[in-house]
Amino acid sequence: MKSVIIGVMFSGTALLSAHAFEQADLDQLKKANVCVACDLRDANLQAMDLSKANLKETRLLDATLTSAILDGANLTESDLRRADMEKTSMVGAILVNARMQRSDLEKANLNGVDLSNAELKNADLEKVTMIKAKAHDADMREIELKRSVLTGTDFRLSDMREGDFERAKMQNTRLEKTKLQDAKMGRADLTGANLRNANLERARLDRAILIDTDFSDAEVSDTVFRKANLSGANVVEAKGLKQSQLDLACGSAKTLLPQGLTIRNCNR
């Protein structure tokens, strides 16, 4: 019986150590602002100034980074799954190929960040500021981006199916060839956005601002445009567009429509 108890205690200790960060790695980071391929799982880095830190390939699973400063930091191929990064500043940070599934970045500053090829499925980015950032070829399925400021950000070729972009400011965003099936984009401002070849099947764009938005070759079968403003938008080559969809929206004399379809004027 004693041997069994000892075995259980040993296995429990091994399990805990397997999920704990390495103190030596944390000490190195604090001393030199560098910790490449380190183990910082579950580490508490709350409010730390890690500007321009080199954290390439570092494991930060479940780490606490709330209100930390990571401006200009190198987090290429880092593992930030389930990390708490609420209100973190990551201006100009490099997160290429980073793993960030289910991470919490609510109210974070991500201006100019590079999230190319990053994995962000189920991540919470509500109310983030992400102006002129790179987020192309990213896995952003079921992402939360409600009330976020995403002006001028490059989302080309990203998978954003079932994402929530309600009330997001997405002026002049690049969304060519993005997957936006079943996305929620109610009241989002997509003025001047490029949605060429995007897939918007079943997406909801209720009351969205779509002024001068380009839908060339975009798939819009069953897309909801209820009370959306399509003034100046280009939907002339949109695929699957029906008159019944346009009947719920409004536009202007500058709205480019497929032959035979009409739209009421928003000013009436």
Residue, then its C-alpha position, 0 to 999 in steps of 0.5 A: m500500500k505504501s508503495v502505491i501511495i508513493g507511486v501516486m505522489f511521484s506521478g502527481t509531482a511529475l505531472l505538476s512539474a511537467h506543466a510548470f515553467e522553468q525558473a531559470d528561463l524566467d530569470q534569464l528573461k528578466k535579466a537579458n530580455v531574451c529567452v529563445a525556445c524557453d519554457l514559460r508555461d503558466a508563468n506570471l508576466q503580468a504588467m512586465d515591460l518586455s519591449k523588443a524581447n526575443l521570445k521566439e519559439t517560447r512556450l507560453l501556454d496558459a501564461t499570464l501576460t495581462s497589461a504586459i508591454l510586448d511592443g516590438a517583441n519577437l514571438t515567432e512560432s511561440d506557443l500562446r495557447r490559452a494565454d491571458m493577454e488582456k490589455t497587453s500592448m503588442v505594437g509592432a510585435i512579430l507573431v508569425n506562425a504563433r499558436m494562439q488558440r483560445s487566447d484572451l487578447e481583449k482590449a489589447n493594442l495590436n497596431g502593426v502586429d504581424l500575425s501572418n500564418a498564426e493560429l487564432k481559432n476561438a481566440d478572444l480579440e473583442k475591443v482590440t485595436m489592430i490598425k494596419a496589421k498583417a494577419h494574412d493566411a491565418d486560422m481565425r475560425e470562430i474568432e471574437l472581434k466584436r467592436s474592434v478597430l481593424t482599419g487597414t489590416d491585411f486579412r487576405l487568405s485567412d480562414m475566418r469562418e463563424g467569426d464575430f465582427e459585429r460593430a467592428k471598424m474594418q475600413n480599407t481592410r484587405l479581405e481578398k479570398t478570405k473564408l467568411q462563411d457564417a460570419k457575424m458582421g452586423r453593423a460593421d463598417l467595411t467602407g472601402a474594404n476589398l472582398r474580392n473572391a471572398n466567401l461570404e455564404r450565409a454571413r450576416l451583414d445586417r446594418a453594415i456600412l459597405i460604402d465603396t466595398d468591392f465584392s468582385d467575384a465574392e460568393v454571397s449566396d444567402t448572405v444577409f444584407r438587411k438594412a446594409n448601406l451598399s452606396g458605391a459598392n461593387v457587386v456587379e460580379a458577386k456570385g449568387l446575388k439575388q434581388s431579394q437580398l438587395d431588396l433588404a438593403c440600400g445603395s446609391a447611383k454609384t452602386l455597381l449592380p449585375q444587369g437586371l438587379t436594382i437597389r433603392n437609394c439610401n437617401r430616400 
